[in-house]
């Protein structure tokens, strides 16, 4: 099964209203019995020089879109999913706001739990997205690294 | 061979530019190119990065095709 590549990147934070609207759009898909959602939120970590106020994301967009597509295809191959949506922020996302939204739907719950974990871990490990943690009020920053 | 080299995140910060054209008279492996880049930018020696050639992450032994797009990718931070 092959799916057309979808647009993943959005400029700035992902709003709760966008998440709500995405859920509402699935009411007509009545083969779905379970949704599962992951939301990545920016933490106010304490660093030398102050508190993290946000993360500025950049990416290697062409490669990132291609890796997102590979992850989507792999997830559709491994799990019984009706649909899957992935959105990631670029630019500045302030502390407390959402930078990653993964939304999976299936006839049954178990596939959504497993697929969601797989997709989020794959994104963190494989997609060329870079994050600059903005610290304090004096323009300091540190480069974030996924573990 | 003439390559396009793209720098991202902390690597672009260190090189001071997001891209450059790289000309070499010899054929290069990924490892050869890395050595040449480190000679030009010694500041990169203590920075972690992977090399993608035409959007594929490759090991040092891999020969780079002519006109390739090469990207130096610092650690990923998506999510």
Backbone of each chain as ProteinMPNN parsed JSONL, in Angstrom:
{"seq_chain_A": "XXXXXXXXXXXXXXXXXXXXXXXXXXXXXXXXXXXXXXXXXXXXXXXXXXXXXXXXXXXXXXXXXXXXXXXXXXXXXXXXXXXXXXXXXXXXXXXXXXXXXXXXXXXXXXXXXXXXXXXXXXXXXXXXXXXXXXXXXXXXXXXXXXX", "coords_chain_A": {"N_chain_A": [[0.849, -1.196, 0.0], [0.613, 2.179, -0.885], [1.028, 5.576, -0.009], [0.312, 9.004, -0.65], [2.841, 11.492, -0.188], [2.53, 13.663, 2.628], [1.978, 16.991, 3.778], [3.887, 17.986, 6.46], [5.151, 19.922, 8.032], [4.504, 22.794, 10.001], [4.284, 26.297, 10.523], [5.478, 27.682, 13.438], [3.813, 27.222, 16.714], [1.564, 24.372, 17.281], [-1.839, 24.626, 17.417], [-4.232, 24.033, 20.093], [-6.803, 24.154, 19.058], [-6.477, 23.375, 16.406], [-5.85, 20.686, 16.775], [-8.253, 19.799, 17.899], [-10.001, 20.298, 15.743], [-8.953, 18.486, 13.925], [-9.653, 16.047, 15.088], [-12.429, 16.241, 14.956], [-12.84, 16.062, 12.22], [-12.842, 13.384, 11.699], [-15.233, 12.213, 12.274], [-16.917, 11.316, 10.305], [-15.743, 9.029, 9.408], [-16.581, 6.045, 9.867], [-15.599, 3.487, 10.255], [-13.666, 3.595, 12.059], [-12.641, 2.784, 15.336], [-11.031, 3.537, 17.359], [-8.988, 6.193, 18.415], [-5.732, 7.598, 18.77], [-3.517, 9.868, 20.304], [-0.528, 11.756, 20.223], [1.073, 14.414, 21.808], [3.662, 16.619, 21.646], [5.179, 18.771, 23.911], [6.691, 21.908, 24.75], [9.147, 22.065, 27.198], [9.938, 23.919, 30.186], [12.823, 23.798, 30.887], [15.442, 24.088, 33.356], [18.41, 25.793, 32.829], [21.97, 26.499, 32.67], [22.28, 29.902, 32.874], [19.632, 30.436, 32.781], [16.046, 29.928, 32.344], [14.5, 27.736, 29.956], [12.837, 29.28, 27.319], [11.651, 28.66, 25.001], [11.722, 26.715, 21.925], [13.563, 26.915, 18.958], [12.931, 25.611, 15.919], [14.565, 24.09, 13.149], [15.016, 22.518, 9.928], [16.15, 19.995, 7.618], [14.508, 20.248, 5.012], [13.67, 18.785, 2.646], [14.775, 16.202, 2.95], [13.69, 15.575, 5.426], [10.897, 15.512, 4.916], [10.859, 13.312, 3.249], [11.78, 11.269, 4.964], [9.75, 11.334, 6.895], [7.705, 10.386, 5.276], [8.606, 7.773, 4.762], [8.431, 6.739, 7.352], [5.685, 6.863, 7.783], [4.805, 5.035, 5.796], [6.015, 2.685, 6.748], [4.689, 2.407, 9.192], [2.011, 2.077, 8.369], [2.377, -0.366, 7.15], [3.055, -2.051, 9.28], [1.042, -1.919, 11.219], [-2.512, -2.104, 11.882], [-3.975, 0.345, 10.577], [-6.336, 2.95, 10.072], [-6.107, 5.655, 9.475], [-3.55, 8.235, 9.559], [-1.889, 10.987, 10.893], [0.64, 13.42, 10.865], [2.139, 16.177, 12.334], [4.571, 18.709, 12.557], [6.279, 21.368, 14.161], [7.98, 24.229, 12.746], [10.361, 26.906, 13.205], [9.9, 29.255, 15.945], [8.728, 27.832, 18.948], [7.051, 28.551, 21.79], [7.622, 27.876, 25.313], [5.482, 25.503, 26.844], [3.797, 25.249, 24.733], [2.639, 23.38, 21.808], [4.619, 21.256, 19.782], [4.749, 18.949, 18.319], [2.466, 16.772, 16.785], [0.917, 13.824, 16.634], [-1.333, 11.616, 15.207], [-3.232, 8.835, 15.249], [-5.483, 6.407, 13.877], [-7.705, 3.632, 14.104], [-9.56, 0.567, 13.554], [-9.442, -0.777, 16.001], [-8.245, -0.553, 19.448], [-5.613, -1.5, 20.211], [-3.768, -1.468, 18.084], [-3.479, 1.264, 17.768], [-2.117, 2.108, 20.076], [0.369, 0.809, 19.82], [1.277, 1.657, 17.301], [1.48, 4.412, 17.655], [3.577, 4.753, 19.527], [5.687, 3.623, 18.072], [5.817, 5.411, 15.849], [6.398, 7.929, 17.03], [8.883, 7.424, 18.275], [10.448, 6.771, 16.034], [10.371, 9.211, 14.649], [11.796, 10.855, 16.422], [14.313, 9.676, 16.302], [15.109, 9.595, 13.596], [14.408, 11.747, 11.872], [15.645, 14.605, 10.213], [15.61, 17.108, 12.033], [16.278, 20.07, 13.782], [16.998, 21.637, 16.901], [17.001, 24.646, 18.66], [17.417, 25.591, 21.853], [16.015, 28.251, 23.472], [17.188, 30.439, 25.861], [16.578, 32.096, 28.89], [16.543, 35.743, 29.116], [18.449, 37.05, 27.721], [19.24, 36.364, 25.196], [20.65, 33.984, 25.106], [21.457, 30.556, 24.149], [21.077, 26.971, 23.596], [21.959, 23.94, 21.924], [19.633, 21.445, 21.257], [19.423, 17.906, 21.858], [18.183, 14.803, 20.922], [17.611, 11.9, 22.969]], "CA_chain_A": [[0.0, 0.0, 0.0], [1.418, 3.391, -0.932], [0.259, 6.775, 0.281], [1.011, 10.183, -1.147], [3.464, 12.26, 0.896], [1.674, 14.734, 3.137], [2.695, 18.113, 4.367], [4.05, 17.755, 7.9], [5.639, 21.089, 8.776], [3.678, 23.983, 10.176], [5.097, 27.379, 11.063], [5.122, 28.044, 14.815], [3.164, 26.173, 17.518], [0.343, 23.707, 16.821], [-2.824, 25.094, 18.391], [-5.219, 23.045, 20.545], [-7.966, 24.19, 18.159], [-6.119, 22.561, 15.229], [-5.976, 19.29, 17.212], [-9.695, 19.537, 18.034], [-10.591, 20.245, 14.401], [-8.52, 17.23, 13.297], [-10.486, 14.976, 15.648], [-13.792, 16.398, 14.44], [-12.894, 15.662, 10.807], [-12.911, 11.925, 11.578], [-16.55, 11.698, 12.687], [-17.573, 10.653, 9.17], [-15.052, 7.759, 9.12], [-17.204, 5.242, 10.914], [-14.925, 2.208, 10.501], [-12.719, 3.833, 13.15], [-13.142, 2.534, 16.69], [-10.069, 4.039, 18.346], [-7.988, 7.197, 18.05], [-4.711, 7.852, 19.784], [-2.853, 11.137, 19.976], [0.645, 12.186, 20.973], [1.38, 15.834, 21.683], [4.937, 17.024, 22.246], [5.064, 20.132, 24.447], [8.006, 22.474, 25.099], [9.389, 22.126, 28.643], [10.74, 25.046, 30.688], [13.983, 23.264, 31.615], [16.404, 25.034, 33.942], [19.749, 25.644, 32.245], [22.891, 27.566, 33.036], [21.887, 31.105, 32.129], [18.208, 30.711, 32.959], [15.032, 28.935, 32.008], [14.163, 27.638, 28.533], [11.611, 30.03, 27.009], [11.072, 28.118, 23.77], [12.677, 26.058, 21.034], [13.483, 27.322, 17.556], [13.18, 24.431, 15.096], [14.876, 24.15, 11.726], [15.063, 21.157, 9.384], [16.579, 19.756, 6.227], [13.1, 19.959, 4.723], [13.427, 17.751, 1.627], [15.059, 14.893, 3.533], [12.733, 15.344, 6.52], [9.61, 15.097, 4.333], [11.034, 11.963, 2.725], [11.848, 10.336, 6.098], [8.383, 11.256, 7.444], [6.933, 9.522, 4.386], [9.042, 6.387, 5.018], [7.891, 6.319, 8.646], [4.25, 6.62, 7.545], [4.635, 3.782, 5.054], [6.379, 1.584, 7.64], [3.636, 2.247, 10.204], [0.851, 1.464, 7.708], [2.718, -1.761, 6.895], [3.189, -2.839, 10.514], [-0.121, -1.839, 12.107], [-3.811, -1.983, 11.202], [-4.384, 1.739, 10.78], [-7.264, 3.552, 9.106], [-5.404, 6.847, 9.016], [-2.412, 8.7, 10.336], [-1.522, 12.376, 10.599], [1.807, 13.885, 11.614], [2.464, 17.598, 12.147], [5.698, 19.167, 13.376], [6.521, 22.804, 14.024], [9.255, 24.879, 12.423], [10.376, 28.24, 13.809], [9.9, 29.3, 17.412], [7.581, 27.34, 19.716], [7.294, 28.945, 23.176], [7.38, 26.935, 26.396], [4.076, 25.22, 27.136], [3.018, 25.056, 23.504], [2.781, 22.071, 21.157], [5.514, 21.25, 18.621], [4.559, 17.698, 17.563], [1.113, 16.218, 16.888], [0.776, 12.575, 15.892], [-2.736, 11.216, 15.372], [-3.478, 7.574, 14.541], [-6.839, 5.883, 14.027], [-7.781, 2.219, 13.721], [-10.791, -0.055, 14.063], [-9.27, -1.296, 17.375], [-7.328, 0.271, 20.233], [-4.241, -1.966, 20.409], [-2.94, -0.978, 16.966], [-3.171, 2.7, 17.926], [-1.074, 2.255, 21.107], [1.668, 0.353, 19.301], [1.687, 2.51, 16.176], [1.836, 5.751, 18.142], [4.917, 4.688, 20.112], [6.617, 3.399, 16.959], [5.96, 6.614, 15.021], [7.074, 8.996, 17.781], [10.298, 7.057, 18.45], [11.091, 6.889, 14.721], [10.543, 10.643, 14.353], [12.874, 11.404, 17.261], [15.609, 9.1, 15.944], [15.486, 9.568, 12.173], [14.059, 12.899, 11.03], [16.618, 15.684, 10.41], [15.044, 18.34, 12.605], [17.26, 20.588, 14.733], [16.304, 22.509, 17.849], [17.809, 25.571, 19.448], [16.691, 25.979, 23.07], [16.213, 29.669, 23.778], [17.363, 30.443, 27.317], [16.602, 33.388, 29.59], [16.09, 36.957, 28.413], [19.606, 37.759, 27.158], [19.616, 35.831, 23.886], [21.463, 32.761, 25.174], [20.79, 29.375, 23.607], [21.816, 25.704, 23.597], [21.397, 23.041, 20.906], [18.959, 20.28, 21.843], [19.775, 16.611, 21.25], [17.308, 13.716, 21.376], [18.297, 10.732, 23.537]], "C_chain_A": [[0.887, 1.25, 0.0], [0.517, 4.605, -0.729], [1.027, 7.98, -0.233], [1.634, 10.924, 0.034], [2.562, 13.406, 1.321], [2.533, 15.822, 3.734], [2.701, 17.952, 5.886], [4.336, 19.056, 8.64], [4.611, 22.212, 8.822], [4.564, 25.048, 10.816], [4.588, 27.737, 12.458], [4.377, 26.919, 15.521], [1.926, 25.591, 16.847], [-0.732, 24.02, 17.859], [-3.741, 23.961, 18.834], [-6.45, 23.002, 19.635], [-7.717, 23.346, 16.905], [-6.282, 21.077, 15.555], [-7.462, 18.916, 17.288], [-10.365, 19.405, 16.666], [-10.215, 18.942, 13.69], [-9.359, 16.059, 13.799], [-11.886, 15.031, 15.021], [-13.922, 15.902, 13.003], [-13.062, 14.152, 10.633], [-14.278, 11.351, 11.94], [-17.262, 10.968, 11.562], [-16.925, 9.307, 8.839], [-15.474, 6.723, 10.151], [-16.652, 3.822, 11.029], [-13.934, 2.345, 11.658], [-13.382, 3.549, 14.493], [-12.237, 3.093, 17.761], [-9.161, 5.08, 17.713], [-6.935, 7.216, 19.142], [-3.886, 9.04, 19.33], [-1.623, 11.322, 20.847], [0.86, 13.663, 20.718], [2.705, 16.101, 22.376], [4.839, 18.48, 22.656], [6.439, 20.623, 24.903], [8.106, 22.679, 26.613], [10.225, 23.345, 29.003], [11.888, 24.505, 31.528], [14.82, 24.398, 32.197], [17.782, 24.763, 33.357], [20.662, 26.676, 32.884], [22.48, 28.789, 32.23], [20.402, 31.374, 32.185], [17.317, 29.575, 32.5], [14.811, 28.922, 30.482], [12.832, 28.354, 28.292], [10.931, 29.515, 25.745], [12.135, 27.365, 23.004], [12.454, 26.581, 19.624], [13.886, 26.123, 16.699], [13.563, 24.809, 13.671], [14.951, 22.706, 11.238], [15.78, 21.174, 8.043], [15.284, 19.299, 5.556], [12.881, 18.822, 3.725], [13.666, 16.357, 2.208], [14.053, 14.564, 4.636], [11.396, 14.852, 5.964], [9.707, 13.655, 3.829], [11.108, 10.936, 3.865], [10.469, 10.217, 6.769], [7.537, 10.298, 6.595], [7.303, 8.049, 4.611], [8.472, 5.866, 6.336], [6.394, 6.006, 8.52], [4.022, 5.272, 6.858], [4.938, 2.583, 5.947], [5.268, 1.342, 8.657], [2.375, 1.629, 9.586], [1.105, -0.017, 7.429], [2.671, -2.623, 8.147], [1.882, -2.94, 11.31], [-1.403, -1.658, 11.294], [-4.367, -0.583, 11.444], [-5.345, 2.187, 9.686], [-6.668, 4.847, 8.576], [-4.403, 7.342, 10.041], [-2.084, 10.127, 9.924], [-0.344, 12.771, 11.473], [2.015, 15.366, 11.28], [3.608, 17.956, 13.077], [5.932, 20.646, 13.11], [7.896, 23.103, 13.447], [9.183, 26.296, 13.003], [10.233, 28.136, 15.317], [8.593, 28.758, 17.983], [7.853, 27.67, 21.182], [6.998, 27.801, 24.147], [5.881, 26.759, 26.646], [3.229, 24.999, 25.903], [3.434, 23.764, 22.791], [3.64, 22.18, 19.895], [5.363, 19.992, 17.76], [3.167, 17.146, 17.857], [1.065, 14.987, 15.998], [-0.592, 11.996, 16.233], [-2.951, 9.944, 14.559], [-4.882, 7.061, 14.853], [-6.894, 4.48, 13.449], [-9.164, 1.7, 14.122], [-10.669, -0.422, 15.548], [-8.129, -0.609, 18.101], [-5.869, -0.172, 20.188], [-3.292, -1.444, 19.312], [-2.565, 0.492, 17.166], [-2.093, 2.913, 18.979], [0.295, 1.946, 20.515], [2.169, 1.271, 18.189], [2.176, 3.867, 16.676], [3.255, 5.75, 18.714], [5.97, 4.528, 19.009], [6.887, 4.706, 16.2], [6.746, 7.7, 15.765], [8.563, 8.673, 17.951], [11.062, 7.17, 17.126], [11.35, 8.352, 14.36], [11.739, 11.184, 15.125], [14.247, 10.921, 16.793], [16.053, 9.423, 14.518], [15.23, 10.841, 11.362], [15.032, 14.054, 11.289], [15.954, 17.015, 10.759], [16.005, 18.76, 13.713], [16.58, 21.615, 15.622], [17.272, 23.356, 18.648], [16.966, 25.976, 20.652], [17.041, 27.422, 23.409], [16.16, 29.82, 25.29], [17.391, 31.87, 27.853], [16.167, 34.541, 28.696], [17.23, 37.631, 27.655], [20.082, 37.174, 25.827], [20.514, 34.609, 23.94], [20.692, 31.587, 24.589], [21.687, 28.148, 23.76], [21.16, 24.809, 22.558], [20.857, 21.79, 21.576], [19.393, 19.011, 21.11], [18.852, 15.534, 21.806], [18.128, 12.557, 21.914], [17.41, 9.506, 23.435]], "O_chain_A": [[1.811, 1.353, 0.807], [-0.611, 4.647, -1.22], [2.258, 7.975, -0.249], [1.05, 10.988, 1.116], [1.912, 14.042, 0.491], [3.671, 15.59, 4.142], [1.652, 17.802, 6.512], [3.83, 19.275, 9.741], [3.951, 22.53, 7.833], [5.486, 24.727, 11.565], [3.412, 28.055, 12.636], [4.306, 25.8, 15.012], [1.32, 26.211, 15.974], [-0.564, 23.718, 19.04], [-4.007, 23.037, 18.066], [-7.065, 21.95, 19.461], [-8.626, 22.685, 16.402], [-6.781, 20.303, 14.739], [-7.874, 17.86, 16.807], [-11.19, 18.517, 16.453], [-11.019, 18.363, 12.958], [-9.732, 15.18, 13.022], [-12.445, 14.012, 14.615], [-14.968, 15.388, 12.607], [-13.389, 13.689, 9.54], [-14.463, 10.134, 11.917], [-18.106, 10.107, 11.81], [-17.49, 8.525, 8.075], [-14.815, 6.543, 11.175], [-17.171, 3.026, 11.812], [-13.425, 1.349, 12.173], [-14.499, 3.988, 14.767], [-12.606, 3.13, 18.935], [-8.632, 4.88, 16.619], [-7.213, 6.89, 20.296], [-3.593, 9.204, 18.146], [-1.661, 11.08, 22.053], [0.835, 14.12, 19.575], [2.848, 15.834, 23.569], [4.461, 19.332, 21.852], [7.253, 19.836, 25.385], [7.283, 23.359, 27.224], [11.1, 23.76, 28.244], [11.93, 24.722, 32.739], [14.905, 25.492, 31.64], [18.263, 23.63, 33.387], [20.205, 27.603, 33.551], [22.348, 28.702, 31.009], [19.938, 32.408, 31.705], [17.752, 28.441, 32.299], [14.92, 29.951, 29.816], [11.835, 28.081, 28.96], [9.793, 29.876, 25.446], [13.307, 27.371, 23.38], [11.322, 26.681, 19.152], [15.032, 25.674, 16.743], [12.982, 25.709, 13.066], [14.948, 21.776, 12.045], [15.982, 22.222, 7.429], [14.988, 18.105, 5.529], [12.004, 17.984, 3.93], [12.871, 15.443, 1.993], [13.618, 13.42, 4.767], [10.825, 13.89, 6.478], [8.764, 12.875, 3.963], [10.553, 9.844, 3.741], [10.067, 9.123, 7.165], [6.756, 9.506, 7.123], [6.429, 7.183, 4.647], [8.077, 4.704, 6.433], [5.903, 5.022, 9.072], [3.174, 4.48, 7.27], [4.219, 1.585, 5.919], [4.94, 0.193, 8.952], [1.743, 0.765, 10.194], [0.18, -0.829, 7.463], [2.291, -3.792, 8.086], [1.647, -3.935, 11.996], [-1.385, -1.135, 10.18], [-5.127, -0.354, 12.385], [-5.179, 1.838, 8.517], [-6.713, 5.111, 7.375], [-4.402, 6.938, 11.204], [-2.011, 10.434, 8.734], [-0.327, 12.495, 12.672], [2.06, 15.757, 10.114], [3.621, 17.558, 14.242], [5.801, 21.116, 11.98], [8.846, 22.342, 13.631], [8.1, 26.821, 13.258], [10.42, 27.067, 15.898], [7.504, 29.158, 17.573], [8.791, 27.127, 21.766], [6.23, 26.888, 23.843], [5.119, 27.725, 26.659], [2.067, 24.606, 26.008], [4.443, 23.145, 23.13], [3.434, 23.058, 19.057], [5.796, 19.971, 16.608], [2.744, 17.061, 19.01], [1.157, 15.083, 14.774], [-0.962, 11.898, 17.404], [-2.865, 9.964, 13.331], [-5.399, 7.258, 15.953], [-6.236, 4.168, 12.456], [-9.854, 2.319, 14.932], [-11.66, -0.388, 16.277], [-7.172, -0.142, 17.483], [-4.973, 0.67, 20.133], [-2.165, -1.036, 19.591], [-1.475, 0.919, 16.785], [-1.241, 3.787, 18.82], [1.249, 2.706, 20.68], [3.35, 1.617, 18.147], [3.168, 4.401, 16.179], [4.044, 6.647, 18.417], [7.001, 5.201, 19.011], [8.038, 5.059, 15.944], [7.65, 8.315, 15.199], [9.409, 9.552, 17.789], [12.207, 7.621, 17.112], [12.409, 8.693, 13.833], [12.588, 11.88, 14.568], [15.228, 11.659, 16.873], [17.252, 9.515, 14.255], [15.784, 10.996, 10.273], [15.232, 14.449, 12.438], [15.768, 17.897, 9.92], [16.488, 17.928, 14.482], [15.709, 22.365, 15.18], [18.232, 22.855, 19.232], [15.929, 26.623, 20.502], [18.206, 27.767, 23.606], [15.203, 29.384, 25.929], [18.116, 32.729, 27.352], [15.518, 34.347, 27.668], [17.023, 38.662, 27.015], [21.195, 37.456, 25.384], [21.089, 34.228, 22.921], [19.462, 31.595, 24.531], [22.886, 28.262, 24.017], [19.953, 24.898, 22.33], [21.55, 21.153, 22.369], [19.688, 19.032, 19.916], [18.749, 15.368, 23.021], [19.204, 12.255, 21.398], [17.807, 8.421, 23.858]]}, "seq_chain_B": "XXXXXXXXXXXXXXXXXXXXXXXXXXXXXXXXXXXXXXXXXXXXXXXXXXXXXXXXXXXXXXXXXXXXXXXXXXXXXXX", "coords_chain_B": {"N_chain_B": [[35.148, 16.983, -9.344], [32.076, 18.555, -8.455], [30.438, 19.563, -5.645], [27.431, 20.202, -3.755], [27.292, 21.513, -0.59], [25.522, 21.301, 2.37], [24.835, 22.882, 5.44], [23.636, 22.478, 8.761], [21.816, 23.628, 11.683], [23.759, 23.536, 14.634], [26.043, 23.076, 13.214], [25.967, 24.722, 10.96], [26.066, 27.08, 12.32], [28.697, 26.972, 13.217], [30.199, 26.921, 10.822], [29.457, 29.254, 9.712], [27.921, 29.643, 7.511], [25.123, 28.509, 5.505], [25.322, 26.952, 3.209], [27.616, 25.74, 0.693], [29.572, 25.602, -2.333], [31.539, 22.913, -3.322], [34.546, 22.058, -4.63], [36.444, 19.438, -6.026], [39.355, 17.875, -7.268], [39.806, 15.215, -7.161], [38.14, 12.008, -6.9], [35.952, 11.422, -4.167], [35.481, 9.777, -1.027], [32.951, 9.553, 1.547], [34.338, 9.745, 3.963], [36.782, 10.921, 3.115], [35.869, 13.441, 2.273], [34.849, 14.415, 4.681], [37.257, 14.669, 6.124], [38.509, 16.7, 4.609], [36.697, 18.786, 4.988], [36.895, 19.139, 7.745], [39.5, 20.064, 7.863], [39.213, 22.563, 6.717], [37.388, 23.709, 8.473], [38.272, 23.61, 11.453], [36.929, 23.898, 13.843], [34.804, 22.202, 13.768], [35.688, 19.782, 14.664], [35.152, 18.984, 17.293], [32.446, 18.658, 17.229], [29.43, 16.821, 16.969], [28.301, 15.056, 14.121], [26.354, 13.672, 11.389], [26.672, 12.431, 8.009], [24.808, 13.081, 5.172], [24.229, 11.943, 1.921], [22.818, 12.967, -0.986], [20.438, 12.889, 0.479], [20.589, 10.502, 1.925], [21.804, 8.915, 4.784], [25.148, 8.093, 5.183], [28.017, 5.872, 5.542], [31.571, 6.374, 6.231], [33.058, 5.019, 4.246], [31.727, 5.169, 1.868], [31.603, 5.98, -1.607], [31.303, 9.222, -3.005], [28.922, 10.314, -5.318], [29.34, 12.194, -8.432], [28.382, 15.665, -8.483], [26.763, 15.48, -6.233], [24.411, 16.206, -3.555], [25.405, 17.088, -0.483], [24.939, 16.771, 2.982], [25.638, 18.046, 6.192], [24.7, 16.851, 9.185], [23.754, 17.754, 12.344], [23.09, 16.413, 15.723], [19.758, 15.075, 15.998], [16.665, 16.673, 16.889], [13.954, 16.555, 16.899], [10.452, 16.561, 17.831]], "CA_chain_B": [[33.735, 16.892, -9.015], [31.557, 19.722, -7.756], [29.377, 19.135, -4.723], [26.774, 21.218, -2.914], [27.344, 21.092, 0.812], [24.551, 22.008, 3.209], [25.122, 22.821, 6.878], [22.41, 22.711, 9.537], [21.865, 23.778, 13.138], [25.015, 23.974, 15.241], [27.113, 22.979, 12.218], [25.883, 25.973, 10.189], [26.546, 28.133, 13.222], [30.159, 26.887, 13.279], [30.811, 27.251, 9.522], [29.086, 30.628, 9.394], [27.118, 29.707, 6.276], [24.266, 27.33, 5.388], [25.688, 26.096, 2.083], [28.71, 26.174, -0.166], [29.932, 24.72, -3.433], [32.813, 22.293, -2.967], [35.151, 21.477, -5.834], [37.586, 18.567, -5.77], [39.888, 17.25, -8.485], [39.778, 13.763, -6.959], [36.922, 11.366, -6.386], [35.995, 11.438, -2.707], [34.529, 9.033, -0.202], [32.388, 10.379, 2.615], [35.413, 9.98, 4.928], [37.715, 11.902, 2.527], [35.242, 14.77, 2.297], [34.811, 14.841, 6.082], [38.602, 15.145, 6.48], [38.754, 17.993, 3.956], [35.863, 19.814, 5.638], [37.473, 19.393, 9.077], [40.695, 20.909, 7.666], [38.767, 23.938, 6.482], [36.677, 24.191, 9.673], [38.723, 22.816, 12.607], [35.95, 24.035, 14.935], [33.85, 21.078, 13.688], [36.272, 18.542, 15.191], [34.505, 18.539, 18.528], [30.975, 18.647, 17.095], [28.898, 15.565, 16.416], [27.411, 15.168, 12.963], [26.288, 12.594, 10.397], [26.721, 12.951, 6.645], [23.823, 12.553, 4.225], [24.541, 12.172, 0.511], [21.521, 12.909, -1.68], [19.405, 12.618, 1.503], [20.777, 9.207, 2.588], [22.931, 8.934, 5.718], [26.095, 7.093, 4.701], [29.269, 5.675, 6.265], [32.775, 6.994, 5.673], [33.634, 4.295, 3.101], [30.883, 5.304, 0.675], [32.065, 6.972, -2.595], [30.293, 10.263, -3.288], [28.745, 10.495, -6.767], [29.532, 13.57, -8.903], [27.25, 16.598, -8.344], [25.874, 15.111, -5.132], [24.089, 17.149, -2.491], [25.907, 16.505, 0.767], [24.47, 17.56, 4.129], [26.195, 17.727, 7.509], [23.53, 16.891, 10.066], [24.022, 17.631, 13.778], [22.107, 15.534, 16.367], [18.353, 15.411, 15.734], [15.982, 17.201, 18.074], [12.52, 16.652, 16.615], [9.545, 16.054, 18.861]], "C_chain_B": [[33.325, 18.139, -8.231], [30.345, 19.31, -6.93], [28.709, 20.351, -4.103], [26.807, 20.696, -1.495], [26.401, 21.958, 1.63], [24.923, 21.81, 4.674], [23.853, 23.187, 7.643], [22.731, 22.933, 11.007], [23.219, 24.25, 13.622], [26.188, 23.88, 14.262], [27.136, 24.257, 11.36], [26.37, 27.15, 11.027], [28.082, 28.162, 13.22], [30.813, 27.281, 11.955], [30.486, 28.682, 9.104], [28.298, 30.766, 8.104], [26.303, 28.413, 6.135], [24.604, 26.433, 4.204], [26.909, 26.633, 1.365], [28.916, 25.155, -1.268], [31.338, 24.216, -3.167], [33.37, 21.619, -4.225], [36.353, 20.622, -5.446], [38.044, 17.942, -7.085], [39.795, 15.736, -8.397], [38.376, 13.291, -6.616], [37.065, 11.253, -4.868], [35.043, 10.405, -2.12], [33.968, 10.014, 0.824], [33.489, 10.734, 3.627], [36.431, 11.008, 4.426], [37.139, 13.315, 2.637], [35.196, 15.308, 3.727], [36.176, 15.394, 6.5], [38.885, 16.518, 5.879], [37.956, 19.111, 4.629], [36.431, 20.163, 7.01], [38.755, 20.226, 8.972], [40.282, 22.365, 7.479], [38.114, 24.538, 7.725], [37.088, 23.355, 10.891], [37.728, 22.849, 13.78], [34.947, 22.867, 14.926], [34.387, 19.8, 14.322], [35.602, 18.055, 16.47], [32.976, 18.645, 18.458], [30.535, 17.327, 16.463], [28.079, 15.854, 15.16], [27.433, 13.882, 12.14], [26.301, 13.238, 9.016], [25.641, 12.263, 5.813], [24.259, 12.919, 2.814], [23.254, 11.937, -0.271], [20.441, 12.361, -0.742], [19.488, 11.237, 2.144], [21.971, 9.328, 3.533], [23.863, 7.771, 5.386], [27.349, 7.05, 5.564], [30.446, 6.281, 5.503], [33.265, 6.331, 4.379], [32.898, 4.569, 1.792], [31.444, 6.341, -0.297], [30.949, 7.966, -2.942], [30.145, 10.417, -4.797], [28.958, 11.953, -7.167], [28.246, 14.383, -8.741], [26.314, 16.262, -7.205], [25.554, 16.314, -4.248], [24.463, 16.471, -1.166], [25.438, 17.393, 1.917], [25.165, 17.09, 5.396], [25.103, 17.947, 8.547], [23.958, 16.74, 11.518], [22.953, 16.743, 14.429], [20.665, 16.028, 16.175], [17.647, 15.81, 17.027], [14.482, 17.332, 17.841], [11.693, 16.125, 17.776], [9.156, 17.135, 19.837]], "O_chain_B": [[34.103, 18.697, -7.458], [29.363, 18.781, -7.452], [29.333, 21.4, -3.943], [26.396, 19.567, -1.23], [26.469, 23.186, 1.589], [25.279, 20.709, 5.093], [23.098, 24.072, 7.241], [23.765, 22.495, 11.512], [23.771, 25.224, 13.111], [27.213, 24.533, 14.459], [28.204, 24.799, 11.076], [26.995, 28.082, 10.522], [28.691, 29.232, 13.22], [31.872, 27.909, 11.958], [31.157, 29.252, 8.244], [28.033, 31.88, 7.651], [26.734, 27.352, 6.588], [24.212, 25.266, 4.191], [27.203, 27.827, 1.42], [28.497, 24.003, -1.161], [32.229, 24.994, -2.827], [32.743, 20.73, -4.801], [37.18, 21.036, -4.634], [37.226, 17.532, -7.908], [39.715, 15.05, -9.415], [37.543, 14.049, -6.118], [38.158, 11.02, -4.352], [33.949, 10.182, -2.637], [34.44, 11.143, 0.955], [33.569, 11.871, 4.092], [36.891, 11.858, 5.187], [37.826, 14.255, 3.039], [35.463, 16.485, 3.969], [36.26, 16.442, 7.141], [39.431, 17.395, 6.547], [38.451, 20.223, 4.819], [36.451, 21.331, 7.4], [39.068, 21.001, 9.875], [40.915, 23.277, 8.01], [38.264, 25.729, 7.999], [36.333, 22.481, 11.318], [37.699, 21.933, 14.602], [34.32, 22.576, 15.944], [33.642, 18.837, 14.502], [35.496, 16.851, 16.7], [32.3, 18.712, 19.484], [31.179, 16.8, 15.556], [27.268, 16.78, 15.136], [28.391, 13.111, 12.184], [25.988, 14.419, 8.86], [25.566, 11.036, 5.755], [24.616, 14.066, 2.543], [22.675, 10.852, -0.225], [19.646, 11.498, -1.114], [18.557, 10.83, 2.839], [23.036, 9.793, 3.127], [23.437, 6.619, 5.314], [27.708, 8.025, 6.223], [30.347, 6.642, 4.33], [33.824, 7.004, 3.513], [33.4, 4.231, 0.72], [31.738, 7.465, 0.112], [29.799, 7.579, -3.146], [31.139, 10.629, -5.492], [28.781, 12.853, -6.346], [27.147, 13.839, -8.851], [25.169, 16.714, -7.205], [26.301, 17.291, -4.193], [23.913, 15.434, -0.795], [25.528, 18.618, 1.84], [25.27, 15.89, 5.648], [24.642, 19.068, 8.761], [24.48, 15.69, 11.892], [21.998, 16.353, 13.756], [20.395, 17.229, 16.187], [17.993, 15.342, 18.112], [13.813, 18.125, 18.504], [12.174, 15.344, 18.597], [8.396, 16.88, 20.771]]}, "name": "protein", "num_of_chains": 2, "seq": "XXXXXXXXXXXXXXXXXXXXXXXXXXXXXXXXXXXXXXXXXXXXXXXXXXXXXXXXXXXXXXXXXXXXXXXXXXXXXXXXXXXXXXXXXXXXXXXXXXXXXXXXXXXXXXXXXXXXXXXXXXXXXXXXXXXXXXXXXXXXXXXXXXXXXXXXXXXXXXXXXXXXXXXXXXXXXXXXXXXXXXXXXXXXXXXXXXXXXXXXXXXXXXXXXXXXXXXXXXXXXXXXXX"}
